[in-house]
């Protein structure tokens, strides 16, 4: 018999089926790549997409899309992959005792015995230092903004122990790229970036509440808090509120960015419109008692976030 919650190959329960880590990565690297969630790429996308929003909205604001912006977008992607991996390593180190008690998470590398805590710390540090080297290619203000994000990354794993709103702390960390992207392009922090950041936090409250509903029973048994447990059957109403906030705040951010290209402005505003419609589609298919549906809807948020990227890109090109 295999260990409960662990496949013979060490695959993680909620990993993407037939993912590249389990099929192609060298056997010795698989536990560490699983620790970084490389077999579950949606988190990297959710960390990366706000970075693209920030760069493109800043370029729309000053009407000056540069070759440098291509590097900012590519570098942010690499940084998002590395920092998501470092953050997940930190999360799993701090949550290892909780993870061992939850059906969905006990197959993760640390509670399943694939990776020791000491090795996980070394792996986390290696990813964070590599990401820092990438950050050093940005401007001084952007470097400072990037370093400041570490506070929220450090706090997030503990949030579920002291607040019913840990998703707020996740949003603060995951949407920091909206600030970083704007500052990397403009060299200064301005109101459109801050409002876009708030839009992203509202989006995170939306998608991570959906995600957290997978674990409400186990979380109740071990005393872990979440918005999913707090809202319960009222979750659709709260999700509707977060949807409205995310769309409205993104629209306001675009409007006060005041792009000189009027056509570009109206095309960019199609971003929050499509963003909201995709979230409304998720709400129409929501079943908080069906784990498969919850996970599927959560993963579709890559497309949710990429819709504004599409319209922002078109607007900048006009």
C-alpha atoms as a printed R data frame, in Angstrom:
    type eleno elety resid chain resno       x      y       z
1   ATOM     1    CA   UNK     A     1   0.000  0.000   0.000
2   ATOM     2    CA   UNK     A     2   1.126  3.562  -0.657
3   ATOM     3    CA   UNK     A     3   1.189  6.289   1.976
4   ATOM     4    CA   UNK     A     4  -2.214  7.969   2.330
5   ATOM     5    CA   UNK     A     5  -2.468 10.962  -0.012
6   ATOM     6    CA   UNK     A     6   0.780 10.129  -1.805
7   ATOM     7    CA   UNK     A     7   1.028  8.459  -5.203
8   ATOM     8    CA   UNK     A     8   3.812  5.910  -5.894
9   ATOM     9    CA   UNK     A     9   5.678  8.561  -7.929
10  ATOM    10    CA   UNK     A    10   5.404 11.213  -5.222
11  ATOM    11    CA   UNK     A    11   2.922 13.239  -7.241
12  ATOM    12    CA   UNK     A    12   0.999 15.910  -5.375
13  ATOM    13    CA   UNK     A    13  -2.736 15.376  -5.140
14  ATOM    14    CA   UNK     A    14  -3.874 18.647  -6.742
15  ATOM    15    CA   UNK     A    15  -1.122 18.872  -9.363
16  ATOM    16    CA   UNK     A    16  -2.043 19.321 -13.008
17  ATOM    17    CA   UNK     A    17  -2.471 15.912 -14.605
18  ATOM    18    CA   UNK     A    18   0.498 14.789 -16.733
19  ATOM    19    CA   UNK     A    19   2.430 17.946 -15.843
20  ATOM    20    CA   UNK     A    20   5.988 18.395 -17.077
21  ATOM    21    CA   UNK     A    21   7.564 17.940 -13.647
22  ATOM    22    CA   UNK     A    22   6.152 14.449 -13.187
23  ATOM    23    CA   UNK     A    23   6.850 13.443 -16.794
24  ATOM    24    CA   UNK     A    24  10.102 15.131 -17.828
25  ATOM    25    CA   UNK     A    25  12.058 16.579 -14.900
26  ATOM    26    CA   UNK     A    26  15.041 14.556 -13.585
27  ATOM    27    CA   UNK     A    27  13.899 12.392 -10.668
28  ATOM    28    CA   UNK     A    28  16.190 14.113  -8.154
29  ATOM    29    CA   UNK     A    29  14.752 17.549  -8.989
30  ATOM    30    CA   UNK     A    30  11.074 16.614  -8.803
31  ATOM    31    CA   UNK     A    31  10.555 17.033  -5.044
32  ATOM    32    CA   UNK     A    32  12.039 20.539  -5.163
33  ATOM    33    CA   UNK     A    33  10.062 21.540  -8.248
34  ATOM    34    CA   UNK     A    34   6.925 20.246  -6.547
35  ATOM    35    CA   UNK     A    35   7.831 22.293  -3.480
36  ATOM    36    CA   UNK     A    36   7.968 25.336  -5.784
37  ATOM    37    CA   UNK     A    37   4.578 24.377  -7.294
38  ATOM    38    CA   UNK     A    38   6.135 24.039 -10.747
39  ATOM    39    CA   UNK     A    39   3.639 21.223 -11.293
40  ATOM    40    CA   UNK     A    40   0.819 23.703 -10.514
41  ATOM    41    CA   UNK     A    41   1.612 26.767 -12.655
42  ATOM    42    CA   UNK     A    42  -1.562 28.762 -12.002
43  ATOM    43    CA   UNK     A    43   0.004 30.463  -8.967
44  ATOM    44    CA   UNK     A    44   2.899 31.762 -11.050
45  ATOM    45    CA   UNK     A    45   0.441 33.251 -13.531
46  ATOM    46    CA   UNK     A    46  -1.545 34.914 -10.745
47  ATOM    47    CA   UNK     A    47   1.646 36.481  -9.400
48  ATOM    48    CA   UNK     A    48   2.929 37.455 -12.847
49  ATOM    49    CA   UNK     A    49  -0.175 38.964 -14.437
50  ATOM    50    CA   UNK     A    50  -0.360 42.056 -12.163
51  ATOM    51    CA   UNK     A    51   3.260 42.819 -13.139
52  ATOM    52    CA   UNK     A    52   2.196 42.968 -16.795
53  ATOM    53    CA   UNK     A    53  -0.794 45.130 -15.886
54  ATOM    54    CA   UNK     A    54   1.512 47.596 -14.138
55  ATOM    55    CA   UNK     A    55   4.003 47.886 -17.006
56  ATOM    56    CA   UNK     A    56   1.347 48.223 -19.710
57  ATOM    57    CA   UNK     A    57  -0.809 50.718 -17.805
58  ATOM    58    CA   UNK     A    58   2.291 52.841 -17.145
59  ATOM    59    CA   UNK     A    59   3.181 52.712 -20.855
60  ATOM    60    CA   UNK     A    60  -0.399 53.698 -21.723
61  ATOM    61    CA   UNK     A    61  -0.214 56.540 -19.194
62  ATOM    62    CA   UNK     A    62   2.810 58.208 -20.751
63  ATOM    63    CA   UNK     A    63   2.304 56.944 -24.306
64  ATOM    64    CA   UNK     A    64   5.822 55.582 -24.377
65  ATOM    65    CA   UNK     A    65   6.156 51.837 -24.845
66  ATOM    66    CA   UNK     A    66   9.871 51.042 -24.994
67  ATOM    67    CA   UNK     A    67  12.102 48.066 -25.775
68  ATOM    68    CA   UNK     A    68  13.023 48.261 -22.102
69  ATOM    69    CA   UNK     A    69   9.415 47.332 -21.273
70  ATOM    70    CA   UNK     A    70   9.852 44.012 -23.071
71  ATOM    71    CA   UNK     A    71  12.701 43.230 -20.671
72  ATOM    72    CA   UNK     A    72  10.589 44.330 -17.694
73  ATOM    73    CA   UNK     A    73   7.800 41.960 -18.724
74  ATOM    74    CA   UNK     A    74  10.140 39.023 -19.419
75  ATOM    75    CA   UNK     A    75  12.175 39.602 -16.255
76  ATOM    76    CA   UNK     A    76   8.993 39.886 -14.199
77  ATOM    77    CA   UNK     A    77   7.937 36.497 -15.531
78  ATOM    78    CA   UNK     A    78  11.189 34.886 -14.451
79  ATOM    79    CA   UNK     A    79  11.015 36.692 -11.120
80  ATOM    80    CA   UNK     A    80   7.417 35.605 -10.574
81  ATOM    81    CA   UNK     A    81   8.369 31.959 -11.184
82  ATOM    82    CA   UNK     A    82  11.256 32.181  -8.737
83  ATOM    83    CA   UNK     A    83   9.487 34.175  -6.033
84  ATOM    84    CA   UNK     A    84   6.373 32.071  -6.251
85  ATOM    85    CA   UNK     A    85   8.648 29.067  -5.732
86  ATOM    86    CA   UNK     A    86  10.412 30.721  -2.799
87  ATOM    87    CA   UNK     A    87   7.105 31.818  -1.290
88  ATOM    88    CA   UNK     A    88   5.575 28.361  -1.626
89  ATOM    89    CA   UNK     A    89   8.682 26.816  -0.073
90  ATOM    90    CA   UNK     A    90   8.324 29.203   2.875
91  ATOM    91    CA   UNK     A    91   4.590 28.481   3.076
92  ATOM    92    CA   UNK     A    92   5.183 24.724   3.181
93  ATOM    93    CA   UNK     A    93   7.942 25.034   5.777
94  ATOM    94    CA   UNK     A    94   5.684 26.998   8.126
95  ATOM    95    CA   UNK     A    95   2.551 24.948   7.354
96  ATOM    96    CA   UNK     A    96   4.098 21.467   7.373
97  ATOM    97    CA   UNK     A    97   2.200 20.318  10.482
98  ATOM    98    CA   UNK     A    98  -1.123 21.671   9.171
99  ATOM    99    CA   UNK     A    99  -0.509 20.203   5.699
100 ATOM   100    CA   UNK     A   100  -0.014 16.752   7.195
101 ATOM   101    CA   UNK     A   101  -3.579 16.909   8.578
102 ATOM   102    CA   UNK     A   102  -5.355 18.017   5.384
103 ATOM   103    CA   UNK     A   103  -6.253 15.455   2.708
104 ATOM   104    CA   UNK     A   104  -5.434 17.763  -0.208
105 ATOM   105    CA   UNK     A   105  -2.043 18.858   1.123
106 ATOM   106    CA   UNK     A   106  -0.534 15.884   2.943
107 ATOM   107    CA   UNK     A   107   1.061 14.717  -0.324
108 ATOM   108    CA   UNK     A   108   3.181 17.881  -0.547
109 ATOM   109    CA   UNK     A   109   6.954 17.289  -0.451
110 ATOM   110    CA   UNK     A   110   7.637 18.169   3.190
111 ATOM   111    CA   UNK     A   111   4.776 16.359   4.976
112 ATOM   112    CA   UNK     A   112   5.160 13.358   2.629
113 ATOM   113    CA   UNK     A   113   8.878 13.137   3.421
114 ATOM   114    CA   UNK     A   114  10.245 13.905  -0.046
115 ATOM   115    CA   UNK     A   115  12.106 17.024   1.167
116 ATOM   116    CA   UNK     A   116  13.562 17.835   4.591
117 ATOM   117    CA   UNK     A   117  12.944 21.198   6.221
118 ATOM   118    CA   UNK     A   118  16.652 22.037   5.997
119 ATOM   119    CA   UNK     A   119  16.772 21.280   2.269
120 ATOM   120    CA   UNK     A   120  13.611 23.316   1.754
121 ATOM   121    CA   UNK     A   121  15.219 26.340   3.451
122 ATOM   122    CA   UNK     A   122  18.275 26.089   1.197
123 ATOM   123    CA   UNK     A   123  16.072 25.752  -1.895
124 ATOM   124    CA   UNK     A   124  13.974 28.732  -0.831
125 ATOM   125    CA   UNK     A   125  17.065 30.896  -0.337
126 ATOM   126    CA   UNK     A   126  18.506 29.898  -3.728
127 ATOM   127    CA   UNK     A   127  15.307 30.919  -5.523
128 ATOM   128    CA   UNK     A   128  15.000 34.213  -3.646
129 ATOM   129    CA   UNK     A   129  18.618 35.178  -4.310
130 ATOM   130    CA   UNK     A   130  18.282 34.409  -8.016
131 ATOM   131    CA   UNK     A   131  15.142 36.549  -8.163
132 ATOM   132    CA   UNK     A   132  17.009 39.344  -6.379
133 ATOM   133    CA   UNK     A   133  19.721 39.260  -9.047
134 ATOM   134    CA   UNK     A   134  17.014 39.814 -11.683
135 ATOM   135    CA   UNK     A   135  15.495 42.639  -9.640
136 ATOM   136    CA   UNK     A   136  18.880 44.402  -9.596
137 ATOM   137    CA   UNK     A   137  18.484 45.057 -13.344
138 ATOM   138    CA   UNK     A   138  15.526 47.367 -12.554
139 ATOM   139    CA   UNK     A   139  15.775 50.975 -11.398
140 ATOM   140    CA   UNK     A   140  16.557 51.984  -7.773
141 ATOM   141    CA   UNK     A   141  12.945 52.764  -6.860
142 ATOM   142    CA   UNK     A   142  11.739 49.485  -8.364
143 ATOM   143    CA   UNK     A   143  14.406 47.575  -6.440
144 ATOM   144    CA   UNK     A   144  13.208 49.159  -3.193
145 ATOM   145    CA   UNK     A   145   9.584 48.340  -4.037
146 ATOM   146    CA   UNK     A   146  10.531 44.748  -4.823
147 ATOM   147    CA   UNK     A   147  12.368 44.280  -1.537
148 ATOM   148    CA   UNK     A   148   9.427 45.757   0.382
149 ATOM   149    CA   UNK     A   149   7.170 42.950  -0.849
150 ATOM   150    CA   UNK     A   150   9.065 40.431   1.286
151 ATOM   151    CA   UNK     A   151   7.213 41.562   4.393
152 ATOM   152    CA   UNK     A   152   3.868 40.330   3.068
153 ATOM   153    CA   UNK     A   153   5.456 37.141   1.720
154 ATOM   154    CA   UNK     A   154   6.823 36.400   5.192
155 ATOM   155    CA   UNK     A   155   3.555 37.133   7.008
156 ATOM   156    CA   UNK     A   156   1.084 35.373   4.709
157 ATOM   157    CA   UNK     A   157   1.557 31.762   5.924
158 ATOM   158    CA   UNK     A   158   0.762 32.862   9.477
159 ATOM   159    CA   UNK     A   159  -2.308 34.927   8.569
160 ATOM   160    CA   UNK     A   160  -4.676 31.971   8.656
161 ATOM   161    CA   UNK     A   161  -3.759 31.527  12.321
162 ATOM   162    CA   UNK     A   162  -4.852 34.992  13.493
163 ATOM   163    CA   UNK     A   163  -7.442 36.342  11.002
164 ATOM   164    CA   UNK     A   164 -10.469 35.157   9.073
165 ATOM   165    CA   UNK     A   165  -9.120 37.196   6.148
166 ATOM   166    CA   UNK     A   166  -5.812 35.525   5.166
167 ATOM   167    CA   UNK     A   167  -6.814 36.071   1.537
168 ATOM   168    CA   UNK     A   168  -6.201 39.801   2.071
169 ATOM   169    CA   UNK     A   169  -2.575 39.067   2.952
170 ATOM   170    CA   UNK     A   170  -2.271 36.827  -0.101
171 ATOM   171    CA   UNK     A   171  -3.667 39.657  -2.214
172 ATOM   172    CA   UNK     A   172  -1.208 42.146  -0.739
173 ATOM   173    CA   UNK     A   173   1.672 39.846  -1.700
174 ATOM   174    CA   UNK     A   174   0.419 38.493  -5.037
175 ATOM   175    CA   UNK     A   175  -0.534 41.847  -6.568
176 ATOM   176    CA   UNK     A   176   2.604 43.739  -5.571
177 ATOM   177    CA   UNK     A   177   3.720 43.376  -9.182
178 ATOM   178    CA   UNK     A   178   1.171 46.021 -10.203
179 ATOM   179    CA   UNK     A   179   3.204 48.531  -8.175
180 ATOM   180    CA   UNK     A   180   6.533 47.102  -9.263
181 ATOM   181    CA   UNK     A   181   5.650 47.100 -12.964
182 ATOM   182    CA   UNK     A   182   4.463 50.713 -12.881
183 ATOM   183    CA   UNK     A   183   7.494 51.924 -10.926
184 ATOM   184    CA   UNK     A   184   9.924 49.960 -13.109
185 ATOM   185    CA   UNK     A   185   8.561 51.834 -16.147
186 ATOM   186    CA   UNK     A   186   8.044 55.311 -14.685
187 ATOM   187    CA   UNK     A   187  10.548 55.445 -11.842
188 ATOM   188    CA   UNK     A   188   7.922 56.648  -9.358
189 ATOM   189    CA   UNK     A   189   4.841 55.416  -7.525
190 ATOM   190    CA   UNK     A   190   1.568 57.096  -8.535
191 ATOM   191    CA   UNK     A   191  -2.142 56.769  -7.848
192 ATOM   192    CA   UNK     A   192  -3.097 54.653 -10.889
193 ATOM   193    CA   UNK     A   193  -0.682 51.943  -9.724
194 ATOM   194    CA   UNK     A   194  -2.077 51.991  -6.190
195 ATOM   195    CA   UNK     A   195  -5.661 51.727  -7.397
196 ATOM   196    CA   UNK     A   196  -4.722 48.942  -9.818
197 ATOM   197    CA   UNK     A   197  -3.105 47.190  -6.846
198 ATOM   198    CA   UNK     A   198  -6.377 47.423  -4.897
199 ATOM   199    CA   UNK     A   199  -8.205 45.984  -7.902
200 ATOM   200    CA   UNK     A   200  -5.839 43.032  -7.878
201 ATOM   201    CA   UNK     A   201  -6.367 42.468  -4.154
202 ATOM   202    CA   UNK     A   202 -10.138 42.343  -4.752
203 ATOM   203    CA   UNK     A   203  -9.542 39.813  -7.529
204 ATOM   204    CA   UNK     A   204  -7.445 37.689  -5.172
205 ATOM   205    CA   UNK     A   205 -10.229 37.740  -2.585
206 ATOM   206    CA   UNK     A   206 -12.499 36.452  -5.342
207 ATOM   207    CA   UNK     A   207 -10.386 33.595  -6.652
208 ATOM   208    CA   UNK     A   208  -8.766 32.492  -3.403
209 ATOM   209    CA   UNK     A   209 -12.085 32.295  -1.595
210 ATOM   210    CA   UNK     A   210 -13.183 29.899  -4.337
211 ATOM   211    CA   UNK     A   211  -9.940 27.942  -3.863
212 ATOM   212    CA   UNK     A   212 -10.259 27.861  -0.058
213 ATOM   213    CA   UNK     A   213 -13.696 26.227  -0.211
214 ATOM   214    CA   UNK     A   214 -11.916 22.976  -1.097
215 ATOM   215    CA   UNK     A   215 -10.548 22.729   2.455
216 ATOM   216    CA   UNK     A   216 -13.293 24.126   4.677
217 ATOM   217    CA   UNK     A   217 -14.009 20.857   6.491
218 ATOM   218    CA   UNK     A   218 -10.360 20.064   7.216
219 ATOM   219    CA   UNK     A   219  -9.658 23.709   8.094
220 ATOM   220    CA   UNK     A   220 -12.497 23.675  10.635
221 ATOM   221    CA   UNK     A   221 -11.094 20.533  12.271
222 ATOM   222    CA   UNK     A   222  -7.581 21.959  12.685
223 ATOM   223    CA   UNK     A   223  -8.624 25.542  13.444
224 ATOM   224    CA   UNK     A   224  -7.370 27.240  10.273
225 ATOM   225    CA   UNK     A   225  -9.278 30.384   9.271
226 ATOM   226    CA   UNK     A   226 -10.270 31.542   5.766
227 ATOM   227    CA   UNK     A   227 -12.813 33.738   4.014
228 ATOM   228    CA   UNK     A   228 -14.412 30.539   2.699
229 ATOM   229    CA   UNK     A   229 -15.165 29.429   6.262
230 ATOM   230    CA   UNK     A   230 -16.194 32.940   7.271
231 ATOM   231    CA   UNK     A   231 -18.640 33.435   4.381
232 ATOM   232    CA   UNK     A   232 -19.936 29.860   4.132
233 ATOM   233    CA   UNK     A   233 -23.130 29.671   2.115
234 ATOM   234    CA   UNK     A   234 -23.066 33.462   1.669
235 ATOM   235    CA   UNK     A   235 -19.906 33.226  -0.435
236 ATOM   236    CA   UNK     A   236 -21.632 34.041  -3.762
237 ATOM   237    CA   UNK     A   237 -22.774 37.411  -2.371
238 ATOM   238    CA   UNK     A   238 -19.292 38.243  -1.149
239 ATOM   239    CA   UNK     A   239 -17.747 37.098  -4.415
240 ATOM   240    CA   UNK     A   240 -20.120 39.410  -6.265
241 ATOM   241    CA   UNK     A   241 -18.884 42.283  -4.094
242 ATOM   242    CA   UNK     A   242 -15.239 41.442  -4.827
243 ATOM   243    CA   UNK     A   243 -16.048 41.191  -8.526
244 ATOM   244    CA   UNK     A   244 -17.595 44.651  -8.515
245 ATOM   245    CA   UNK     A   245 -14.674 46.155  -6.604
246 ATOM   246    CA   UNK     A   246 -12.068 44.557  -8.870
247 ATOM   247    CA   UNK     A   247 -13.758 45.815 -12.030
248 ATOM   248    CA   UNK     A   248 -14.542 49.305 -10.713
249 ATOM   249    CA   UNK     A   249 -11.067 49.880  -9.306
250 ATOM   250    CA   UNK     A   250  -9.373 48.723 -12.495
251 ATOM   251    CA   UNK     A   251 -11.583 51.042 -14.505
252 ATOM   252    CA   UNK     A   252 -10.757 53.971 -12.194
253 ATOM   253    CA   UNK     A   253  -7.032 53.190 -12.436
254 ATOM   254    CA   UNK     A   254  -7.222 53.318 -16.224
255 ATOM   255    CA   UNK     A   255  -9.247 56.526 -16.215
256 ATOM   256    CA   UNK     A   256  -6.950 58.460 -13.879
257 ATOM   257    CA   UNK     A   257  -3.882 57.160 -15.717
258 ATOM   258    CA   UNK     A   258  -5.232 59.658 -18.264
259 ATOM   259    CA   UNK     A   259  -3.733 58.255 -21.460
260 ATOM   260    CA   UNK     A   260  -3.355 60.913 -24.140
261 ATOM   261    CA   UNK     A   261  -4.639 58.456 -26.753
262 ATOM   262    CA   UNK     A   262  -8.439 58.660 -26.415
263 ATOM   263    CA   UNK     A   263  -9.009 55.554 -28.537
264 ATOM   264    CA   UNK     A   264  -6.449 53.737 -26.409
265 ATOM   265    CA   UNK     A   265  -8.367 54.755 -23.286
266 ATOM   266    CA   UNK     A   266 -11.609 53.217 -24.488
267 ATOM   267    CA   UNK     A   267  -9.929 50.046 -25.703
268 ATOM   268    CA   UNK     A   268  -8.152 49.716 -22.350
269 ATOM   269    CA   UNK     A   269 -11.510 50.025 -20.564
270 ATOM   270    CA   UNK     A   270 -12.605 46.867 -22.337
271 ATOM   271    CA   UNK     A   271 -10.047 45.147 -20.076
272 ATOM   272    CA   UNK     A   272 -12.012 45.501 -16.819
273 ATOM   273    CA   UNK     A   273 -15.249 44.809 -18.693
274 ATOM   274    CA   UNK     A   274 -14.009 41.456 -19.996
275 ATOM   275    CA   UNK     A   275 -12.344 40.805 -16.619
276 ATOM   276    CA   UNK     A   276 -15.684 41.197 -14.877
277 ATOM   277    CA   UNK     A   277 -17.596 39.112 -17.390
278 ATOM   278    CA   UNK     A   278 -15.204 36.217 -16.890
279 ATOM   279    CA   UNK     A   279 -15.606 36.417 -13.114
280 ATOM   280    CA   UNK     A   280 -19.397 36.540 -13.578
281 ATOM   281    CA   UNK     A   281 -19.130 33.348 -15.639
282 ATOM   282    CA   UNK     A   282 -17.219 31.738 -12.771
283 ATOM   283    CA   UNK     A   283 -19.956 32.769 -10.346
284 ATOM   284    CA   UNK     A   284 -22.622 31.274 -12.586
285 ATOM   285    CA   UNK     A   285 -20.818 27.916 -12.446
286 ATOM   286    CA   UNK     A   286 -19.876 28.003  -8.762
287 ATOM   287    CA   UNK     A   287 -20.665 25.027  -6.541
288 ATOM   288    CA   UNK     A   288 -18.942 25.433  -3.173
289 ATOM   289    CA   UNK     A   289 -19.587 21.777  -2.333
290 ATOM   290    CA   UNK     A   290 -17.833 20.358  -5.407
291 ATOM   291    CA   UNK     A   291 -14.038 20.316  -5.096
292 ATOM   292    CA   UNK     A   292 -13.481 19.518  -8.772
293 ATOM   293    CA   UNK     A   293 -15.506 22.521  -9.917
294 ATOM   294    CA   UNK     A   294 -13.806 24.778  -7.359
295 ATOM   295    CA   UNK     A   295 -10.323 23.814  -8.556
296 ATOM   296    CA   UNK     A   296 -11.300 24.173 -12.218
297 ATOM   297    CA   UNK     A   297 -12.788 27.625 -11.660
298 ATOM   298    CA   UNK     A   298  -9.772 28.736  -9.666
299 ATOM   299    CA   UNK     A   299  -7.434 27.701 -12.482
300 ATOM   300    CA   UNK     A   300  -9.443 29.654 -15.068
301 ATOM   301    CA   UNK     A   301  -8.326 32.872 -13.388
302 ATOM   302    CA   UNK     A   302  -5.259 32.843 -15.600
303 ATOM   303    CA   UNK     A   303  -7.592 33.653 -18.492
304 ATOM   304    CA   UNK     A   304  -9.466 36.149 -16.292
305 ATOM   305    CA   UNK     A   305  -6.284 38.130 -15.675
306 ATOM   306    CA   UNK     A   306  -4.974 37.841 -19.228
307 ATOM   307    CA   UNK     A   307  -8.076 39.500 -20.698
308 ATOM   308    CA   UNK     A   308  -7.026 42.965 -19.433
309 ATOM   309    CA   UNK     A   309  -3.488 42.217 -20.646
310 ATOM   310    CA   UNK     A   310  -4.892 41.686 -24.139
311 ATOM   311    CA   UNK     A   311  -6.800 44.973 -24.212
312 ATOM   312    CA   UNK     A   312  -4.014 46.937 -22.522
313 ATOM   313    CA   UNK     A   313  -1.585 45.680 -25.155
314 ATOM   314    CA   UNK     A   314  -3.872 46.692 -28.007
315 ATOM   315    CA   UNK     A   315  -4.470 50.104 -26.391
316 ATOM   316    CA   UNK     A   316  -0.738 50.755 -26.033
317 ATOM   317    CA   UNK     A   317  -0.145 49.853 -29.676
318 ATOM   318    CA   UNK     A   318  -2.755 52.297 -31.008
